[in-house]
Amino acid sequence: MCGIAGYMQQNGEATEVPLAAQLRALAHRGPDDSGHFLEGPTALGHARLSIIDPGGGHQPLFSPDGNLVVVANGEIYNHVELRETLAARGHHFATGSDSEAILHAYAAYGEDFLNHLEGMFAFALYDRSRRRLILARDRLGMKPLFLAPWAGGIAFASEIKGLFPAWPHRPEVNADGLARFLQHQFSAGRRTPVAGVERLLPGEAMVVEEGAIQRRWQYWSPWEVEPRPMGFEEASDRFDRLMDTVMRQHMRTDVPYGLFLSGGVDSALILALLSRYSEEPIRTFSVGFTSDRFRDELPVAENLANRLGAHFTPLRLNPEQLLHRFPHTVWAADDLMRDYANLPTSLLAREASQDLKVVFTGEGGDEAFAGYGRYRTSALERGFKGMLHPGTGGFRARGMLRGRQAHWLLQTPLREAVGRSRQPFIEAWRSAPGSWSDLQRMQGTDITTALPDNLLTKVDRMLMASGVEGRVPLVDRRLIEFGLALPDGLKTRKGQGKTFLKEWAETYLPPEHLWGRKQGFKVPVSEWLQGDFLDRLERHLPRQDAVRDWFRPEGVRRLCRRQRRKGDAAQPLWAIFQFALWYRLIIEEKGQQPPQDRDPLELLD
């Protein structure tokens, strides 16, 4: 797990100065080591967090003949199997690094090499003889890669802030990216909140030559999965074998690891499986509150950890600690995504980083096995929503701002962009094969939008900001394909979601944990947005230039008054507050890290 960055110019020689600045902006992702490669107009850089072969995995890595160069972020989980296959074909490996398998796979298979890699990754591979740069991202988007083309070249980096030193443009806000964040919590698709900056999509690769994009292609898509009729016994047998392979490969590491344990099914199942394959007790980390005024899952998590013989580390927080962590999470997220779980996840990552470099998490189970309640909305309700908001069968039909809110709150360019904000969901829905059910369409839509651009963004950025690698076994490509292919009747039944996974997990976990109601961890945003803090927010927000550019100042004050009177405007207020902080930290200060654990309003003074 690392940070990568670089650029390719159309003319002139690449120099170390902008590349070194790019790597400094990503130093939190790779605090252990750094390296670079410069040749002609091409620059590649790497900031390393040492996980596999800590002593011998320095990057950039080179092929035996020196022709191929790679900088990679993530893990190639099947590198052991690839080594065996390629060694039998005469390939000689110089290190124990999993990333070296990328070089040899490309040499052996050409552009088809991506179909031979299993893992979470984003990398830049330079073919020196052909003067060709290949950029690629893993199938589900577990690892990020951002691009910034300009008239004289293209820059790339693991985070947006890592682009700025090599990109000769002043960063500005993209209306579509901002609108998607406001309406849907995250900006989905290729566009980002920064004008001119785009994401390499999950499962996408591109070729860059002479500083310009020559070609891009999608080497994997969930829409290619074919539904497969099967009963529970057949599915269970197949899943047994699949989970055995996935867990054994994900547990390959040369450093200690742990788990973020909530009170839910998915992290509990990962704990049970880790415990099954490990000879040592698993280190678990769980978050709760110091006061019983707020709901948390610590008792459930502790009971489960004790039952499975794990080492339990509780992190008890007060609301002020969470609030003062907010600026750090905005900086760490880099992108605009409004997931309140960023706050506890960030603090858990800081706690875990004292002893560990790798942490497992349970993201992905709801998307793969249809766990969300929104997947079980009645056909009648979805039909009604679909008439009002066409294009997605009534799924993800509405945004945060409803009725006349957008008219009195947003400036005209942003209001117009809000009208286009559902486009990524519409495109995803329309991409589904005709043989798919509505349930599969809903899963596929989330897998191509919310999963990479919200949940996996949270895992990657919040953990990497503390120098911790997050591993998400339930997002493994093979498990996603398996879950999508399952018949609907195995995934949802009698008002319950994720039924196949829960029934399968009864071998490992008590029924009351699998079938009981999830307690959850509620971040007290509404508690913060009252009294003196709300008064200060009302004074600060309308005065911010970025806020005034995109929002009507009187509309922002109107939201504050409504929150003070009725307490039901917390969500849009918090979104505008986050945008103001993001603009200050990412756009104005170009990603400079803020002081940790500070009153967020002080940063707007």
C-alpha atoms as one frame of an Amber mdcrd trajectory, in Angstrom:
protein
   0.000   0.000   0.000   1.532   3.236  -1.096   1.137   6.470  -2.962   2.114
   6.864  -6.591   2.507   9.982  -8.698   4.119  11.216 -11.867   3.643  12.912
 -15.184   4.457  12.692 -18.875   5.095  15.841 -20.888   4.645  16.279 -24.603
   7.932  18.152 -24.905  11.028  18.731 -22.824  12.729  16.800 -20.053  10.931
  15.772 -16.874  12.590  17.119 -13.726  12.699  15.955 -10.136  11.369  19.168
  -8.554   7.643  18.757  -9.325   7.822  14.999  -8.794   9.410  15.436  -5.369
   6.634  17.881  -4.457   4.025  15.371  -5.620   5.539  12.722  -3.350   5.645
  15.093  -0.380   1.908  15.635  -0.832   1.444  11.842  -0.586   3.970  11.174
   2.182   1.233  10.049   4.598   0.425   7.173   2.232   4.008   5.928   2.221
   6.028   6.968   5.261   8.613   4.158   5.018  10.467   4.872   1.777  10.340
   6.779  -1.496  11.817   6.436  -4.957  11.588   7.934  -8.422  12.384   7.396
 -12.089  13.086  10.115 -14.642  13.660   9.550 -18.343  13.025  12.059 -21.096
   9.537  13.532 -20.651   8.426  10.849 -18.146   8.509  10.934 -14.343   7.343
   8.180 -11.978   7.343   8.455  -8.179   6.529   6.173  -5.269   5.928   6.724
  -1.537   6.065   3.345   0.190   4.253   1.708   3.075   6.173  -1.569   3.425
   3.865  -4.604   3.668   5.293  -7.399   1.481   9.097  -7.905   1.409   9.828
  -4.811   3.530  13.564  -5.091   2.918  13.552  -5.768  -0.809  10.479  -4.124
  -2.308  11.844  -0.625  -2.984  10.125   1.026  -5.937  10.296   1.806  -8.800
  10.731  -1.846  -9.761  12.405  -2.851 -13.021  12.126  -5.873 -15.274  15.302
  -8.012 -15.565  16.283  -6.320 -18.830  15.534  -2.855 -17.427  13.004  -2.068
 -20.132   9.891  -2.039 -17.936   9.412   0.204 -14.896   6.501   0.168 -12.463
   5.266   2.115  -9.452   2.296   0.470  -7.770  -0.135   1.099  -4.946  -1.994
  -1.802  -3.318  -1.548  -5.559  -3.199  -1.504  -8.286  -5.844  -3.156 -11.014
  -3.796  -2.407 -13.845  -6.229   1.265 -12.945  -6.652   2.400 -16.303  -5.243
   0.417 -18.245  -7.850   1.542 -15.850 -10.607   5.176 -16.315  -9.609   4.856
 -20.071  -9.899   3.186 -19.841 -13.310   5.631 -17.302 -14.713   8.724 -18.941
 -13.208   7.740 -22.124 -15.042   7.817 -20.034 -18.235  11.359 -18.864 -17.529
  10.773 -15.594 -15.689  13.267 -14.683 -12.950  12.109 -12.561 -10.025  14.558
 -10.237  -8.281  12.477  -9.439  -5.149   9.728 -10.859  -2.976   7.493  -7.880
  -3.728   3.998  -8.674  -4.928   4.221  -5.671  -7.273   7.008  -7.300  -9.282
   4.386  -9.715 -10.614   2.889  -6.789 -12.575   6.083  -6.411 -14.622   6.407
 -10.098 -15.426   2.704 -10.473 -16.218   2.928  -7.610 -18.726   6.054  -9.117
 -20.298   4.312 -12.500 -20.589   0.782 -11.545 -21.588   0.950  -8.043 -23.084
  -2.122  -5.897 -22.503  -4.079  -8.986 -21.422  -1.950  -9.025 -18.246  -4.632
  -7.223 -16.243  -6.901 -10.263 -16.498  -4.236 -12.277 -14.661  -4.031  -9.958
 -11.626  -6.217 -10.391  -8.535  -6.022  -7.667  -5.962  -6.485  -4.035  -5.086
  -4.174  -1.853  -7.099  -3.458   1.256  -9.095  -0.193   1.460 -10.980   1.846
   3.207 -13.655   3.942   0.952 -15.906   6.398   2.513 -18.324   7.574   0.586
 -21.384  10.847   2.341 -22.185  11.429   0.872 -25.644   7.940   1.901 -26.803
   7.885   5.128 -24.763   4.467   4.059 -23.568   2.896   4.648 -20.152   0.114
   2.320 -18.991  -2.111   3.429 -16.109  -4.513   0.906 -14.571  -6.866   0.540
 -11.632  -8.302  -2.568  -9.962 -11.711  -3.894 -10.957 -13.742  -2.576  -8.016
 -11.874   0.684  -7.434 -10.352  -0.251  -4.078  -7.297   1.860  -4.904  -7.630
   5.372  -6.360  -5.933   6.991  -9.332  -6.562  10.573 -10.461  -5.554  12.201
 -13.747  -5.022  15.806 -14.786  -4.465  16.246 -18.525  -3.367  19.608 -19.887
  -2.269  20.973 -23.241   1.356  20.008 -22.600   1.008  16.627 -20.886  -0.739
  14.614 -18.206  -0.182  14.172 -14.470  -1.380  11.289 -12.299  -1.497  10.632
  -8.549  -3.158   8.513  -5.865  -4.876  11.614  -4.492  -6.016  14.897  -6.013
  -3.614  16.874  -3.838  -0.746  14.911  -5.367  -1.512  16.308  -8.837  -1.130
  19.999  -8.106   2.701  20.304  -8.089   2.942  18.871 -11.632  -0.213  20.411
 -13.084   0.210  23.960 -14.446  -3.383  24.974 -13.730  -4.992  26.801 -10.843
  -7.478  24.362  -9.293 -11.123  25.394  -9.520 -14.434  23.816  -8.509 -16.306
  21.627 -10.978 -20.046  22.300 -10.712 -21.080  18.744 -11.599 -18.776  17.181
  -9.018 -20.032  19.570  -6.327 -23.676  18.935  -7.262 -23.244  15.160  -7.038
 -21.659  15.517  -3.613 -24.532  17.697  -2.403 -27.304  15.508  -3.737 -25.889
  12.017  -3.260 -23.131  12.280  -0.620 -20.291  11.607  -3.078 -19.313  12.547
  -6.624 -19.691   9.438  -8.761 -18.154   8.659 -12.121 -15.219  10.104 -13.994
 -15.741  13.739 -12.960 -14.393  15.023  -9.657 -15.149  18.229  -7.723 -11.986
  19.761  -9.243 -12.372  21.062 -12.788  -9.996  19.298 -15.181  -9.256  16.430
 -12.780 -10.784  13.034 -13.478 -10.770   9.561 -11.985  -9.468   6.532 -13.767
 -12.550   4.341 -13.419 -12.591   0.979 -11.635 -11.551  -1.791 -14.022 -10.136
   0.728 -16.494  -6.714   1.073 -18.109  -5.228   3.625 -20.468  -2.218   4.120
 -22.693  -0.374   7.449 -22.662   2.171   8.288 -25.348   3.942  11.590 -25.970
   2.094  13.144 -23.028  -1.422  12.473 -24.353  -4.044   9.783 -23.782  -4.013
   7.505 -26.829  -6.472   4.858 -25.754  -8.491   3.681 -22.751 -10.401   0.483
 -22.224 -12.528  -1.299 -19.647 -10.913  -4.665 -18.908 -13.613  -5.724 -16.404
 -17.223  -4.790 -15.708 -19.820  -6.202 -13.296 -22.336  -5.998 -16.140 -20.635
  -9.025 -17.732 -21.687 -11.319 -14.862 -24.324 -13.843 -15.912 -27.051 -14.895
 -13.439 -26.703 -18.542 -12.461 -29.593 -20.662 -11.178 -28.588 -22.712  -8.129
 -29.887 -23.857  -4.783 -28.443 -23.113  -1.371 -26.409 -26.345  -1.115 -24.652
 -25.842  -4.435 -24.050 -22.161  -3.691 -22.727 -22.977  -0.216 -20.272 -25.567
  -1.550 -18.955 -23.129  -4.136 -18.722 -20.335  -1.567 -16.773 -22.572   0.844
 -14.021 -23.034  -1.713 -14.085 -19.449  -2.863 -13.843 -17.946   0.624 -10.981
 -20.307   1.471  -8.980 -18.985  -1.499  -9.887 -15.339  -0.916  -9.049 -15.335
   2.794  -5.757 -17.182   2.400  -4.635 -14.736  -0.277  -5.783 -11.642   1.617
  -3.916 -12.746   4.731  -0.551 -12.717   2.952   1.532 -10.066   4.655   4.932
  -9.658   6.262   3.661  -7.290   8.971   1.074  -7.616  11.778  -2.597  -7.057
  10.995  -5.880  -6.435  12.808  -9.583  -5.786  12.198 -12.061  -2.947  12.651
 -14.934  -4.719  14.415 -18.456  -3.271  14.529 -21.638  -4.908  15.709 -22.614
  -5.932  12.177 -22.536  -9.200  10.278 -19.738  -8.491   7.818 -16.893  -7.533
  10.156 -17.976 -10.315  12.524 -17.699 -12.849   9.706 -14.261 -11.536   8.726
 -13.161 -11.924  12.365 -14.418 -15.524  12.450 -12.563 -16.358   9.234  -9.363
 -14.600  10.271  -9.473 -16.518  13.555  -9.963 -19.769  11.672  -6.834 -19.285
   9.561  -4.608 -17.597  12.146  -2.626 -19.193  14.961  -2.599 -15.950  16.971
  -5.513 -13.988  18.486  -6.744 -11.282  16.103  -6.292  -7.674  17.178  -9.671
  -5.927  16.936 -10.550  -2.241  17.280 -14.038  -0.942  18.007 -15.420   2.531
  18.605 -18.011   3.854  21.015 -18.874   6.832  23.174 -17.781   7.807  26.659
 -21.385   8.752  27.472 -24.405   6.428  27.424 -26.426   9.314  25.940 -25.254
   8.137  22.519 -25.799   4.794  20.853 -22.853   2.544  20.001 -21.954  -1.109
  19.428 -19.131  -1.635  21.922 -20.929  -4.241  24.079 -21.870  -6.324  21.033
 -18.371  -6.096  19.571 -16.693  -6.960  22.874 -18.928  -9.986  23.376 -18.129
 -11.224  19.889 -14.379 -10.660  20.299 -14.393 -12.615  23.561 -16.391 -15.417
  22.004 -13.887 -15.780  19.149 -10.778 -15.384  21.306  -9.757 -12.044  19.811
  -7.871  -9.212  21.476 -10.384  -6.389  21.971  -9.348  -2.717  21.923 -12.207
  -0.268  22.567 -11.860   3.366  21.581 -14.256   5.503  23.616 -14.819   8.989
  22.257 -16.707  12.074  23.297 -18.567  14.181  20.707 -15.963  16.952  20.881
 -13.192  14.543  19.823 -15.211  13.563  16.780 -15.995  17.171  15.865 -12.381
  18.273  16.172 -11.331  15.396  13.913 -13.511  16.776  11.132 -10.870  18.982
   9.413  -8.439  16.069   9.299 -11.015  13.803   7.658 -11.871  16.458   5.049
  -8.182  16.783   4.202  -7.666  13.015   4.223 -10.713  12.298   2.033  -9.218
  14.653  -0.570 -12.307  14.074  -2.692 -15.701  15.403  -1.571 -17.648  12.598
   0.121 -20.037  13.089   3.026 -19.894   9.879   5.039 -20.191  10.598   8.756
 -18.392   7.288   9.397 -15.188   9.015   8.236 -14.867  10.484  11.724 -14.774
   7.287  13.829 -12.898   5.430  11.076 -10.165   8.067  11.056  -9.733   7.887
  14.825  -9.711   4.084  14.764  -7.006   4.200  12.088  -4.864   6.503  14.220
  -5.259   4.138  17.167  -4.438   1.037  15.115  -1.401   2.684  13.513   0.417
   2.628  16.844   1.008  -1.114  16.392  -0.218  -2.222  12.963   0.207  -1.516
   9.261  -2.675  -3.642   7.948  -6.321  -3.603   9.048  -9.186  -5.672   7.644
 -12.662  -4.158   7.324 -16.088  -5.535   6.385 -17.129  -3.243   3.521 -18.729
  -4.843   0.459 -21.023  -7.455   1.968 -24.181  -5.397   1.472 -23.425  -4.706
  -2.189 -22.339  -8.265  -3.032 -25.157 -10.032  -1.177 -27.993  -7.459  -1.248
 -28.046  -6.362   2.366 -29.333  -2.798   2.109 -32.937  -1.981   2.922 -33.151
   0.129  -0.256 -32.921  -3.121  -2.236 -36.189  -4.303  -0.672 -38.350  -1.275
  -1.477 -41.684  -2.383  -2.901 -42.239  -2.401  -6.656 -45.146   0.015  -6.141
 -42.984   2.563  -4.338 -40.179   2.286  -6.880 -42.679   2.628  -9.708 -44.025
   5.861  -8.234 -40.503   7.244  -7.722 -39.591   6.179 -11.234 -42.416   8.259
 -12.693 -41.257  11.336 -10.790 -37.533  10.726 -11.395 -37.121   8.499 -14.470
 -34.056   6.569 -15.565 -33.254   4.207 -12.695 -36.414   2.224 -12.071 -37.134
   4.260  -8.947 -33.721   3.396  -7.420 -31.534   6.271  -6.151 -34.273   8.517
  -7.476 -33.991  11.522  -5.170 -31.231  13.668  -3.771 -30.719  15.606  -0.552
 -32.289  18.863  -1.779 -35.977  18.534  -2.556 -38.874  20.762  -3.535 -37.882
  24.421  -3.802 -34.741  24.140  -1.673 -32.358  24.250  -4.625 -33.954  27.477
  -5.886 -33.470  29.531  -2.740 -30.193  27.918  -1.643 -28.051  27.455  -4.770
 -26.547  29.906  -7.222 -27.644  29.337 -10.831 -24.638  27.264 -12.116 -24.887
  24.850  -9.203 -28.675  24.646  -9.438 -28.368  23.687 -13.105 -25.746  21.044
 -12.263 -28.041  19.547  -9.616 -30.484  18.804 -12.419 -27.794  16.585 -14.003
 -26.528  14.989 -10.795 -28.247  11.600 -11.242 -26.532  10.909 -14.558 -23.984
   8.354 -13.201 -26.829   6.301 -11.699 -28.878   6.508 -14.884 -25.915   5.376
 -16.983 -25.239   2.494 -14.601 -28.870   1.355 -14.578 -29.003   1.379 -18.360
 -25.786  -0.663 -18.596 -27.354  -3.720 -16.954 -28.074  -6.696 -19.251 -31.693
  -7.405 -20.081 -31.456 -10.772 -18.317 -30.796  -9.103 -14.963 -33.491  -8.648
 -12.311 -34.167  -5.278 -10.700 -32.342  -6.490  -7.583 -29.235  -7.224  -9.615
 -29.537  -3.839 -11.343 -29.632  -2.128  -7.958 -26.586  -4.079  -6.770 -24.717
  -3.328  -9.983 -25.560   0.368  -9.811 -24.157   0.588  -6.274 -21.100  -1.508
  -7.171 -20.154   0.926  -9.941 -20.954   4.168  -8.073 -21.395   4.211  -4.299
 -18.976   1.387  -3.550 -15.841   2.870  -5.191 -16.657   6.547  -4.777 -17.981
   6.476  -1.202 -17.312   3.366   0.890 -13.950   2.394  -0.587 -12.883   6.034
  -0.646 -13.550   6.127   3.097 -11.505   2.987   3.746  -8.576   4.019   1.584
  -8.249   7.667   2.614  -9.066   7.455   6.318  -6.642   4.571   6.851  -3.870
   5.755   4.554  -3.855   9.161   6.251  -2.478   7.285   9.274  -0.177   5.012
   7.268  -2.433   1.944   7.528  -3.444  -0.380   4.692  -7.108  -1.391   4.589
  -8.022  -4.823   3.235 -11.600  -5.567   2.209 -12.039  -9.288   1.409 -15.768
  -8.970   0.674 -14.937  -6.638  -2.218 -12.775  -9.266  -3.887 -13.760  -9.492
  -7.548 -14.564 -13.186  -7.251 -16.963 -12.632  -4.339 -18.681  -9.717  -6.082
 -19.254 -11.863  -9.168 -20.504 -14.746  -7.043 -22.989 -12.537  -5.189 -24.282
 -10.863  -8.336 -24.858 -14.242 -10.015 -26.860 -15.684  -7.104 -30.635 -16.026
  -7.605 -32.623 -13.255  -5.929 -34.382 -15.776  -3.714 -31.105 -16.715  -2.032
 -30.225 -13.088  -1.256 -33.481 -11.649   0.094 -36.368 -13.387   1.822 -39.233
 -12.384   4.135 -38.052  -8.836   4.605 -34.459  -9.899   5.337 -31.460  -8.994
   3.204 -28.161 -10.795   2.790 -29.875 -14.090   3.643 -27.418 -16.352   1.804
 -24.411 -14.878   3.587 -26.143 -15.065   6.979 -27.191 -18.690   6.516 -23.719
 -19.630   5.333 -22.171 -17.827   8.321 -24.202 -19.811  10.879 -21.276 -22.251
  10.965 -19.109 -19.494  12.446 -21.371 -17.050  14.283 -24.308 -17.251  16.714
 -27.758 -16.869  15.077 -28.735 -13.959  17.321 -25.810 -11.960  15.959 -26.601
 -12.789  12.353 -30.347 -12.215  12.427 -30.680  -9.553  15.136 -31.177  -5.850
  14.462 -27.965  -3.899  13.953 -27.450  -1.197  16.585 -25.203   1.142  14.597
 -22.943   4.054  15.571 -24.649   7.437  15.290 -22.392  10.440  14.740 -24.144
  13.299  16.617 -24.173  15.922  13.868 -27.534  17.347  14.991 -26.161  17.680
  18.536 -23.331  19.850  17.221 -25.536  22.065  15.057 -27.214  23.977  17.853
 -26.475  26.713  20.377 -23.200  28.621  20.173 -21.693  26.414  17.459 -24.670
  27.008  15.153 -24.483  30.741  15.845 -20.808  30.770  14.884 -21.516  28.687
  11.781 -24.188  31.150  10.688 -21.675  33.988  10.991 -18.853  32.152   9.193
 -20.409  30.274   6.280 -22.136  33.102   4.354 -18.907  35.153   4.473 -16.758
  32.499   2.744 -15.972  33.433  -0.866 -16.325  29.813  -2.035 -19.711  29.513
  -0.338 -20.921  32.781  -1.858 -19.790  31.644  -5.320 -21.998  28.550  -5.237
 -24.675  29.203  -2.581 -26.975  32.111  -1.870 -25.841  33.685   1.437 -29.413
  34.369   2.520 -30.290  30.759   1.705 -27.496  29.549   3.994 -28.789  31.803
   6.786 -32.285  30.462   6.169 -30.976  26.904   6.678 -29.367  27.962   9.954
 -32.600  29.521  11.178 -34.542  26.381  10.277 -32.042  24.193  12.077 -32.332
  26.402  15.146 -36.128  26.301  14.999 -36.911  22.725  13.870 -33.609  20.822
  13.965 -34.158  19.216  10.540 -31.591  21.053   8.375 -28.460  19.364   9.700
 -27.684  17.414   6.538 -27.516  20.315   4.022 -25.848  22.576   6.569 -23.150
  20.001   7.268 -22.621  19.489   3.534 -22.035  23.212   2.961 -19.750  23.334
   6.002 -17.739  20.418   4.614 -17.497  22.077   1.199 -16.179  25.289   2.801
 -13.494  23.354   4.704 -12.615  21.287   1.633 -12.230  24.416  -0.480  -9.950
  26.008   2.108  -7.771  22.891   2.571  -7.665  21.372  -0.914  -8.223  24.260
  -3.344  -6.797  27.307  -1.571  -4.039  25.576   0.407  -3.523  22.842  -2.242
  -3.700  19.967   0.182  -1.565  21.241   3.019  -2.289  19.112   6.085  -4.249
  20.971   8.793  -3.461  20.775  12.506  -4.936  17.622  13.984  -7.905  17.701
  16.348  -8.913  21.333  16.121 -12.163  23.278  16.208 -13.125  23.223  12.512
 -14.616  26.724  12.537 -11.204  28.171  13.408  -9.982  27.111   9.965 -12.585
  29.360   8.329 -11.492  32.488  10.212
